[in-house]
């Protein structure tokens, strides 16, 4: 049986940097907190927890004093930095440069025209989206789908941005709808802020899925880009399965299969995909 791990899958630059910063700090033997899961992958979070990384939430941080806290690649709103300063918390900022640039663009837009509708195509409650909305004093409008878009006020100016890990096709559909409905007296501008490290994986992962009998997409179920990439696998190859770890592999999937492709999200560590491959090899050998 041929088992191939997709060379294009695995951590993106932002996640790699955040984990490297965490590992460097943990190597010093000092206590390190991370505000939220460092990555949307339970297995990697568990690995770093075993090495001493302590995950906290915003309520925990309110009560924290004189500590060191890592901000993950998703970024944070301005209120988090203010809290850190107030509580004498030393911040290790691992915000992805792509996300940081987007935050700055949205803040500039809001400061220049606070009465306009700043619209963000993204997932409500997602860490990155909360950080983006925070640049506008929480006035930005988050749209998850076309039903949300239809509720916008098309008589007012609209400035559209996107969470960095969303689907480019969906974003373009939203642009088309707004253009066809915006009042001739209102301004509409859209800004393609989707990370190409994610967007460029779409055609590649589709081609990867097409050349295998079975596709195992290894991904934490909280991962936003993971859902997008897995759906592309499923579109191309109906025999695709989303799993979080090797224990979720059903032995029945392996019957009458000659070729297995293992791939994942930008939050999926290479070692986890390799563990899935090794589990299959052991299972078939046994």
N, C-alpha and C positions, 0 to 999 in steps of 0.2 A: 504493500500500500504506500502511496506517495502522500507525505504530509508536508505541507509548505506553510511557513510562517511569513506573513506579508512584511516585506522589508520596509514598506512605507508607513506601517502602523506603529503605535507607541507614542511616548510622551512628545508633546510639542515643546518648543523652546521655552515658553513661559513656565510650564510645569517642571521641566528639567531644572531650570534655574532655581525655582522655589525649593525643590527637594534638595538640591546641592547646598543651598544656603542653610537649610535645616540640618543637614548632615554635618556640615562644617561647625555649626554652633553646638550640636550635640556631642561632637568629638571633644569639645573642651570640657565636658563633664558638668556643665551648668544646666540649671532648669530652663527649659524653653517651652513657651506656650504657643499654640497656633490658633488664630481666630477662625473657627470653622474647620472642617476637614480640609487638609492641605490639597487634596485632589479627590475627585469624585470616583474613588475606587477603594472599596472597603479593605481589600487585601493589602494595598500599599499603605493605607492609613494604619492598619494593624502592625505592619512591619516597623514603621517609624515610631509607633506607640511603644513597641517592645524595646526600642532604642532610647526611649525617654521623652519623646515628644508628647506633650499634653494638650489635647484639643479642648478649647473653651468656646463659649458663645458670648454674645454681647452683654448679657446679664452678668456673666462671670467676670467679664472685663471691668464692669462698673465697680466691682468690689475688689479689684486687683490693685496692688500698690507696689511700686519699686521692683518691677519685674521686667522680663524681656519677652516681647510678643512678636511673632512672625505674622505678617499679612500675606496671604497666599496670592497666587497669580490673578485671581478674579478681581482684586481691587476692593477698595472701601470708600464710603462716603466721607466728606470732610468732618462729620461729627465724630468719627472714630479717632481721627488724629487729634481733635480737640480734647477728647476724653483721655487719650494717652498722655498728652501734655499735662493735663490736670492731675492725673494719678501718678505722675513720674514714671511712666512706662516707657522703656526703651524699645522703639519700633525697629524691626528688621523688615524692610519693605521689599517684598518679592512680587509686587504688582507687575504683571506682564507689560512690557513697553507698548505693545499694541493697545492694550486696555487703557493704560495711562494716557496715551496720546488722544484716545477717544474721549476720556473724561475731560481733558483740557479743551477739546473742541466744543463739547456740549456746554461747558461752563462759559466759554467765550460767547457762544451763541445766546445763552440765557442772559448774560450780563448786557449784551448788545440789544436784545429785544425780549424783555421778560414777559411781555403780554402775548407773544406768539405761542402757538401750540408746538412744543417740542415733543415729538413722538418717537418712542423707542420700540422697535420690533424686537421682542424678546419674551422671556418667560417671567411672569410675575413671581416675585419672591426669590429669583435666582440671585446669587451673591453678586455677580457682575452687574446685573440690572439694578440692584439696590445701590450699588456704588455710582452708577450713571445717573440714576434719578436724584441721588443726593447732591449732584452738582447743580441742580435747579431748585434747591430748597423744597424738594419733593413735589414739584409741580409738573414734571414731565408726565406724559401719558404713555402707558405701556400697552401695546397691542400684541396679542398672541396669535390672532387669526383674522380672517376677513370680516367676521361678524363684529369684532372690536373696531376694525378700521371703518366700518359703515357708520359707527356712532360718533365719528369725529365731526367737528363743526367745519364744514367746507366753505363757509363764508369768511373764515379767519385764516391768517397765515399759518402754514404748516412747514416745519423743518423736521425731516425724517432721518433717523439714524437706526442702526441695527446693533444688537448684541453681536459680539465678534464671532460667535460660533453657530449662528443661524444659517439656514439654507438660502443660498443666493437666488435660486429659482423662486422661492416664496417671497423673498424681499422684492424681486422684480415684479411679481404679480401685484404686490401692495402698491408699488410705485405706479403701475399702470392704472389701478383702480382710482387712486387719489388724483392722478392727472386728468382722468376723464370726469371727475366729479367736482374738482376745485372751482370755486367762483372765479370769474375772469378778473374780479377786483382784488383777489387774494394772491399772495405769493406762496409758491410751493417749491421747496428745494429738498433734494434727497442726497444723502451722502453714503456711499458704499463703504461701510466700516467693518465688513466681514473679513476676518483673518484668512488670508490666502493659504496659510498652513492647513486650515480646515477645508476651505472651499476646494483647493486643488486635490484634496484626497478623494473627492467624490468620483471623478471619472476613473481614477486609479483603482479605487476599491471596487468599483463596479466591474472593471476588467478582471480583477483578481477573483471576484466571486463567480464570474462566468466560466472560469476554466477549471472549476472543481465540482465534484459530485455533491459534496457536503461542505458547508461553511459554518465555522464556529466563530461567532463574533464575541470576543471577551471584553466585558465592559461593566462598570458599575451602573446600576439602574438609575442613579441620580444624574448621570452625565447627559448634558444637553446635546453636545456634538455627537455623542455615542448613538443617541436615538436617530439623528439625521443619517449618520453613516450606516447604521444597521438597516434602516429602511431602504437605503440604496442597495445593500446586499440582497435584501429580501425581494426587491423589485426585479433584480437580475436573476436571482437564484432562489426559488421557493423553498429549497431545502437548506435554509439558513436558520441558525438558532442563536439567540442571545444568551450567554452564560456569564456568571460572575466569577466562577472558579471551576477547577476540574471536577469537583464533586457533583456539579450539575450536568455533566455529560451523561446522556442516556446511552447505554451500551447498544440498544436497539437501533440507534441512528447509524451505527457503524456497519450494519449488515449490508452486504452486496454493494459496498462502496470501494472504489479504486483510488479516489483522490480526495483528500481533505485539505481545506484551506483554513488557516487560523489567522484572524486579524482582530483589530481593536480600535479603540478611540484614542484621542490625544491624551486621555487620562489613564490609558492602559499601559502598565509597565511591561517591558519585554520579558522579564523573568516569569511573569504570570502566563503569558502566551506559551513560553517554553515549558512551564509546568503542565499546561494542558496537553501539549505534544507528548511529553514524557508519560503522562497518565495513560494516554491512548496506546502508546507503545507497550507499556507494562500490561495493560488490560488485554491487548491482543496476544501478547506473548504468554500470558497466563491461561 
